Amino acid sequence: MKTEGDRPLDPQAAMEFALRRAREMGAVYADVRFQDRRLTLVGLVARRPTGAGPGAARRETWEASRHVERGLGVRVFGARGGEGFAAAGGLGRAALAKAVSDALSGALQAERTAASVSGAAALGPAVVSTGRVSTPRATDPAEVDLEAKLDILRTFKAEAFARPETSRVSLAYADSTGIDRFASTDGSDIETDSARIILRATVEAARGPHVSDSAESLGGVGGLELLAEPAVKSLAASLAGAAAEWLGAGEAPGGEMTAILDNQSTENFIHEAVGHSCEADDVLAGASVLAGKLGAQVGAPGVTVVDDPGRPGTVGLYPYDDEGVPARRVTLIEDGVLKEYLHTRRTAAAMGRPPNGHARARDFGCPPIVRMATINLEPGDFSLDQMLEGVKKGIYLMGKRGGQVDPARGVFQFRPDRARLIEGGELGRPVRAPSLSGSILDILQNIDAVGCDLRFHPGGCGKGFPAQVIPAGSGAPHVRLQRATIGGVGQASAAEAEERGPA
């Protein structure tokens, strides 16, 4: 038999109880985040037997599961600005009281190890947000049965295997629907009803000893309309075609040369190198090459970078952040000049700036930290053909496969998905993807052409200890870089290097 302390409260009563308890125990400020979300995860790996033709039977492994994320996170601030956080998986009074007590213990511990600051000043001016918001969707994933979701993966698989070179298809589908609520002792009371859906796909091709693959994602905040059959088939055909075309591709040359980056390669650089360098917690910690550079020219004219949580359909769309601050578009770099950083309330107060709605948490069990939403390089005026016209010898980098970045030192190394040579102003033969490395500021300064073809892709971003992996969108047009350092099989000669600039 459950006691009074064990009996679950309804969400509204649970949030009010936690806030009241935090006040009674001495918190200067408290907020609570309640989450009730339903997740569906589906995975598929399909392989064509070696040497088999297009109609041969395939080996397939399917995995499907449903999950519930439901609970409440409590954050408190003490009188001297210490911050503490704890979470409760249940909504009984005993579990909530323990979470509040644990959060306060964390705040007191933080105050013993950090410089004293007024608790009221730690977050800056009060933020009071109220409202009920539902993000747009035509077909709610929660109202669609599992079989229809499996059909999306079957459609992709059939289209990808239509190419005889396709040897393996790997798909990961995920959707999340439900309610997120936020309330604070400042008086905020927000509810957001949202749905998010994403399909991550990798297609591998094989011919003799040669193997190649290509990967991309599709989806965003919305419903199953984001994975409509034409879009799924188009992505499958594109990835299967790219994987087949790069079979047996040769090595790329190395050295300093002109490089053109496609949308995904550019957005990889913008997210990793620019976005993380603009996160104010790293700036305050001295771990960003952009620290102390507000108002300085950090990029070439024409380079404008924004982060916009309101970008429709993108995977990083949200109306309020996880501190209850209305999300807003932030111009980080404008025409090459650094204008702003991304902030939580705490980092904004420390820098004397207004918060801009970029405090995000993975779920109710994690505290909010500074994060990107959907970051992009704004489009310019150049077509790809116009960029190519000025390049006698160079390289075209496509897609994104991974890399490393050190925002504190301002250096990076990225690897695209694939590449082509550029010869005489035209795209040449495919080559295996080389690395692109160098200084973040040098790359920003060496962009001499920005394309007009802005595109967005869904993705994920990890940050924090332990890592919080959250949905984050990114977008970019093509760009052209001068003096790009390419890690290929050899160094270019001085004569070649002279030819690789614009004519």
N, C-alpha and C positions, 0 to 999 in steps of 0.2 A: 504494500500500500504506500502510495506517495504521500510525503509530508507536504505541508504548505510551501516549504522552501524549495521542494522539488518540482511542484506543479508548474508547467510552462505557462508563461504569460503570452498574450497576443503581442505582435511586434510593437504596436504603439505603446502599450503599457510597459513592455520591456525596455524600450528606449527611454521613456520617462523615468522609470525606476533607476536605471543606470546613471542618468544625468543627476537626478536628485541625490542619489547615494554619493556620487563624486563630490558634489557641493558640500554635503554633510561631513565628508571626511577631509575637507580642506582644500580641494582643488580650486585654483583661481579660474580655470577654464576647463571645459570638457566637451568632447563631441563623441557621437556614436554613429557607427555605420552598420546598418542591417542589410543582409543580402539573402535573397531567396531565388536561386537560379537553377534551371534545369539544363543539363548538358547532354548532348549526344555525340559520341565519338565513333567513327568507322574507319577502319584501315583495310587496305587491300594491297597485296603483293602478288602479281601475276607474272609467270615466266613462260617463255616459249622454249621447248626443248631444243638443244643445239642441233642445227642442221635441218630443223623442221620448216615446212612451208607455212604460208599465211593461214591455211585452214586447219593446221594441226591443233590437237587438244593442248590446252595450257594447264600448267600447275598453278593453282591459286590458293592463297591463304587469306581468309577474311577474319576480321575481328570487329565486334560491335559491342558497345556498352553505353549505359546511361548512368548519369551521376546527378546528385543533388548537392549544391553548395548552399548551406543555410546556417547562419549564425550571426553573431554581433561582435564588432570590434569596438573597444573603448580607448580613447586617447585623453590624457589629462596633462595639465600643466600645473606645477607647483608655484608657490609664492616667489621663488627665486628663478623661475624660468625653466626648471627642469621638466623634461618631457618623458612621459611613460606611456606604454601601450600594452594592451592584453586583449585576448579574444575569448569568447565563450561559444561553444558549439551548440549549447542548449539555452533556452530562454527561461529556465527556472530562476527563482530569486537567489538561491544559493550559488548557482553558477555565475550569475550576473554580479553578485556581491564579491565573489572571489576575483572576477576579472577586474572590477574597479579597484579592489585592494592591491592586486598585482600591478596594475598600471600606476597607482600612486607610489608603490614601493620603487618602481622603475624611475619615476620622476624624482623621488628623493635621492636615489642613487646617482642620477645624472647631476643633481645639484651639488653633491659632494665631490664630484670629479670635474666640474666645469666652473668657469668664471661666473660670479653672481650677476644676475640680471633680473629686473623686475618681471614677474610672471605676466603682468598685463602688457608689458612692452614687447615680449618675445614674439607675439604674433601680429603686432601692429594694430591698427584700428579694427574695431569689430566689423565682421561681415555678417549680414543678416540676409539670407536668401530663403524664399518660400515659393512653393509651386509644385505642380504635378505635370510631368512631361512624358510623352511617349514618342520614341524615335520611329520614323516612317518605315513601313514594310507593307508589301502587297500580299505576300503569302507567309504567314507566321510559321516558322519551323516547328513550333510547339503543336500546331494543328495538323501537321503532316506525319503520316505513319512512317515507320522505319523502312518499309519496302520501297517507298518513293525515294527515300534518300539513298538507298542502295542502288536504285536505278541511275542516279547521277553518276556514280562510279562505274557502273556497267556501260553507260554511254561513252564515257571517256575511254575506258579500256578498249571497247570495240573500235573506236576511231583510231586510237594509237596503234593497235595491232593490225590495222589495215595496211600499214607499211610493212613490207617483208623484212626489213632490217630490224624492226623493233624486237628486242629480246626480253625486255623486262619493263613492267609498269608498276610504280609504287605510288599509292594515293593515301592521303590522310584527310578525312573530312571531320569538321567539328562545327557544331552550332551551340549557341548559348542563348537562352531566353529567360526573362524573369524581371524581378524587382530589386532595385537598390534604393535604400532610404538613408537619409542623413539628417541628423538633428544636433544642435549644439546649445550650450548655455548662453550663447549670444542671442538665441532666438531663431536660428535657422531651422527649417523643416521642409525637406525636399524629398520627392519620390520620382524615380526615373524607371520607366518600363521600356526595356530595350531588347533587341535581338541582334545577334552577330553570327555570321556564317563565313566559313573559309574552307577552301579546298587547296591542299598543297600537293603538287604533282611532280614526279620525276619520271622521265622516259629514257630508257637505255636502248642503244642500238648496237648490233654486233655484226661483223663480217670477217670471217677468218680469225686472225689473231687480234683484230682491232675492235676496241670497245669505246663507245662515246655515250655521254648522257647530257640531258638538258633539263632544267627545273624552273618552275614558276608557280605562283599562287594566284588564286582568284577568290574574290569575296569582299566582305565589308560589313558595315552596320546596315542591316536591312533583312529581307526575307529570302526565300528560295528563288525569287526572281533574279537574284545576283548570280545564280548558277543555272540560268536558263540553258536549254539544250544547245542553241547556236553558239553561245559563248563557251560552253564546255567542249563542244566538238572543235571549235576554232583553236582553243588552247591545246587540245590533244594533237591535232594535226600539225600545229606549229612546233610543239616540242618534239614530236616524232620526226618531223622533217629536219629540224636542226640537229638532232642526235645523229641521224643518218648522214647528213651532209658533212659532218665533221669526222666521220670515220676515216682513219688513216691520215688525218691532218698532220702536217709537219710542225717542226719547232718554230717559234717566233724569234725574230732577231732581238737582241738586247741592246741597251744603251739609251742615250738621250735622243728623243725624237718627238715629232708632232703626233699627238694621239687624239682621236675622236672617240668620245664615250657615248654609248647609246643611253636611253632613258634609265634603264635599271643600273647600269654601271655608275651613272652620274648620281642617282638617288642613293646608292650605297655609300658613295663618298660624302654626300650631303648629310645623311643620317649619322654615320659613324664619326666622321671627322669634324663636321661643323656642328651638328645638333648636340652631341655630347659635350663639345667644348663650350656650348652656350648654356649648359645647365648650371644654375647658380650655386648649387651646393659644391660642385667641383671648383667653380670660380672662387668661392669664399675660402676653400681649402687650399688655394694656390695650385690646384691640379688641372689648370686649363691654360692653354697658350693664349686664350682671348681675355684672360684676367687683366683688368686695368686698361682695357683698350676701347671702352665706350667712346664713341665719337671719332675713333681713328679709322683711317682707310686700311682695311684688312683684305680687301679683294679688288679685283678690277672693276672699272665702271661697267654697269650692266649686270652685275652680280647682285641679285636680290633674293634673300632667303626668308621664308615665313614659316611659322608653325600655326596651323589652324585646326582646333578641335571641332569647328563647325563645318568642315568640308563635307558636303553631302555624300553619303554612301561609303565613305572611306572607313577602314577598319578602326581608325582612331577617333571616330566621332563620339562626342559626349557633350551634354548641355551644361553640366556642372562638374567641377573636379571633386576629388575625395576630401576636400576641406569645405565644400559647399560654396566655393567661389565660382561665379559665372565664368564659363570658359570663353576665351576670346582669342581672336587672331592676333598674333604677335609678329611684328616685323623685326627679325633678328639682324639682318644685314640689308641695307638699302643702298643700291648703286655702289656697292663696295664698302660702305661705311657701317661699322658695327653700331647698332642702335639699342639693343636690349638683350637681356638674358631671360631664360625661362625660370619661373619662381614658384615656390610654395609661399604661404603666408610668412613663415619664419625667415626664409632667405630674403624675401622682399623687405621685411622690417629691418633686417640687418644691413641692407643696402640703401634704405630710405626710399624704396620704390613701391608702387602699388602692386599687389598680387595680380597675376595674370592667368590664373586657372590652370596651372600645370602641376598640381599635386595629384599623383596617381598611385593607387595600390593595386596589387594583383587581385586581392579578394578581401573579405572581411577579416581574415586572419593576419593581415600585413599592414603596417603603418604606411601612410602616404609619403612619397618622396618625390623629388623633382624628376619629371619625365616628359618626353616628347609626346605629342598626339599624332598629327599628320604633318610632317615637315616636307617642304618642297623648295626647289629652286624655281623662281618665277620665269616664265618663257621670255625669249627675246624675239629677234626678227629673222634669224637665219633658217633656211631649209638645209637638210642634209647635203643636197647637191651643192649648195653654195659653200658649205664648209669644206667639201671634198675638193672643190675647184682650186683651192690654194695650197694643196698638199701634193708635192712631187713624190715623196716617200714618207710613209708613216704607218700607223697601225690603228685599227678600228676595234675597240673593246666592247663586248656585248654581254649583257646579263650580269649576274652576281653570284659568286660561289662562296665567298668568305674573306677573311682577312683579320688584321690586327691594327689597333690604333692606340696611341699613347697621347691623350689630350694634354697631359702635363708637359711633355717634351715637344708636343706639336708635330709628331711624326706618325706615319701610317704605312701599311703595306696591304693592298687589296688584290684579290684575284677575281677576274671576271669569269663568266661561264664559258666563253669562247671568243675567238678573235679572227680578224681578217687583215691581210696586208692592204695598204693603200699605195697605189702606184700610178703616177701620172694623173692624179685627180680622180681616180676611179677605185672602187673596191675590188681587191684582188682575191687570191686564193685563201681558203680557210687555213688557220694555224691553231695549234693548241694554245689555250689561254696562258699568257704570261702574267707576271705580277706588275702592278703599278705601285710605286713607292715614292716617298719623299716627304717634304714639309707641307703641312696643311696650309700655311700662309703662302708659300710659294705657289702651290696649285691654285689657290684662289686668285692670286695676282696674275697667273699665267693663262687664265681663261680669256681667250680673245674672240670667241664667238659663242653665243647662246641660242639654241634652237627655238623654234616656234611650236614644237610638238609636245607640249606638256602631257605626261601620262602618270597615273598613280597605280601603285601596287600595294597589296596588304602584306604585312609581315609581323614579326615579333621582335621584342627587344628585352634583353636581360640586364638587370642592374641591381646593385645592393648586395648585402651579405646577411642571410643567404639570398641568392639571386631571385628577384621578382621578375618573371617573364610575363610581359603584357602585350596585347595587340597594339601595334604602332604602324601607321601608314607612312608612306613616303612617295614623293613624286619628283619628276624632273623632265626637262627636254634633253635633247642631245647637247653636248658642249664640245668645243675644240680647245685642247691644251697645247701650249708651246713648251718645249723643253721638258717633256715628261720622261721620267726615269722608268724604263721598261726592263724587267728582268727576264731576258730571253737567253738564247744560246751563245751570244757573242756581243761584243761591244761594237758599236758603229764607228766607222772611220770618221776623221775630221771632215773629209770631203763629202761623205754621205750626210753627215750632220748638217752641213751648210745647205744641202739640197732640201732638207726636210721642213724648212720653214715655209711660210706662205710665199708664193711667187711674187 
